[in-house]
Amino acid sequence: MTTHSRTSVQAPATALVPAPTSAPAPVPAPGHAPSTADSPVLRVPPASPGEAVAYFGASLAFHADVSDVAAALAADGDPGFVLLDSRSTESWDQGHIPGAVHLPTALIAEQAEPLLDKAVPVVTYCWGPGCNGATRAAYALAGLGYQVKEMLGGIEYWIREGFEIETAQGLERHAADPLTAPVGAAVCGC
């Protein structure tokens, strides 16, 4: 039987703290671009265009934005997907997107197949950016063979963008938050 002892190795403090500089960085002469090393944005250079296309294309394959979901649901006819609220029953009762199907993440394994058609993509949502319930629901559904996207922003951004929610009292609409949606415009123009 082999035993392993745990040892702790610490790097010298100088390796963790940058050495102080005695003079400020030189200012480039007019007409000369600053070094990318001087830019906190460009210290890590941007990806190549090919890498960017692959990355952003994958992001669009996995995510839908609140405004796009709202526009698809508002259009006449079938939006081409099912919108799924993966929150608890208490959360659903507090308010949900009209037309959404309610299926809490914990029940997906046992209830998805009789409720959802595998030929129709599913768009999941939960509370908002601080909640990964929609991600976990999308993961569970994908594992069962469904095509799935996650709605970025969840119901929080749905409400903040001024779209209707359904409650036990009926439909409600809150004023759009000017930090998330243009006031008085039907679409954001993105």
Secondary structure, DSSP 8 states (H G I E B T S, - for coil): ------------HHHHS----SS------TT----GGG-TTTSS----HHHHHHHHHHHHHHEEEHHHHHHHHHSSS--SSEEEE-S-HHHHHH-B-TT-EE--GGGHHHHHHHH--TTS-EEEE-S-TT--HHHHHHHHHHHTT--EEEEETHHHHHHHTT--EEETTEEE-----TTTS-TT-S----
